[in-house]
């Protein structure tokens, strides 16, 4: 029997290799909203920061954040054909599905965007919780548990950011962190997830073995 009956995945930076797109889109977003531009030498240091710390560093007004999120989701939709899944991501989802693990996807991105990038793997995801939320990611996790009637003790949340670890903890889930997404391995390790995944084979071992 698998170690977990449900795996809840983040999308951007966890399954989709969208960080290069994110960096490329920052200049356009900054110009549109009159924000400080990100300098090339700042990029690696941003990977050490939590989402809130990064927003503070870039001096993004919180009142503008909802509009910025919508703007960037629209940019994502326009550039969707240039955003791939990480190698091995689709194969991992199919391996978990075939082993009887339920799959859910929680993302601030739109379900249409997510499904497009997932391709054939989109059809094996049992539940999507996409779009922005007033209550945060932890509440989305709890909603997924209720919908799929799963126990927190048998569920793992897998993401690429410090906030994903925090949300999993608040929802009572195990927390697994992909180390090649937004936050650096060092920053993720400092937040003490249950698992650090340097590749998708490590994901399969943690969930299935």
C-alpha positions, 0 to 999 in steps of 0.5 A, a space after each residue: 500500500 502507498 505511504 499516502 492515499 492523496 498527493 496535493 501538488 502545487 503547479 508553478 515551479 512544482 510541475 511546470 517549469 515556469 520560473 524562467 517565464 516568471 522572471 521574463 514577465 517581471 519587467 512587463 509587469 513592473 512597467 505596467 504597474 509602475 513597480 521597481 524593476 528586478 535587476 539580474 543580480 537580484 534573481 538568485 537572492 530572491 529565491 532565498 526569500 519567502 513570498 511576503 519577503 520578496 514582495 516587501 523587497 520589491 516594494 509591491 503595494 499590497 493593494 495592487 496585489 490582486 490586480 497584479 495576480 490577474 495581470 500575470 495570469 493573463 500573461 501566462 495564458 498568452 505565453 502558455 505554449 512556451 511553458 513546459 512541464 519539468 521532465 519527469 513530472 507527467 510520468 510521476 503523476 501517472 505512476 502515482 495514479 496507477 498505484 491508486 494514489 488520488 491526485 489534486 492540484 492547488 494553484 493560484 493559476 487558472 484551471 484552463 492554464 493548468 490543464 493546458 500545460 498538463 496535457 494528457 496528465 490533466 485527465 488523471 487529476 481527481 480534483 482542481 482547486 485553482 484561482 485566487 482565494 481569500 482564505 489562503 492555501 491551507 484552507 484550499 488544502 482542507 477543502 480538497 480533503 473534504 471533497 475527496 474524503 481523505 485523512 490529513 495523516 495520509 496526505 502529502 502537499 508537494 510544492 516549491 515554496 516556503 509558503 507551501 510548507 507553511 500551508 501544509 503544516 496548517 492543514 495537518 499534511 506532510 510537506 514535500 518540497 521540490 528543490 528546483 522551483 522558486 525557492 532555493 534548496 537552502 531556503 526550503 531546508 531551513 523551513 524543515 519540510 518532511 521531504 526535500 525532493 531533488 528529482 521526481 524519482 524521490 517524489 515517487 519513493 516518498 509517496 509509494 514506498 
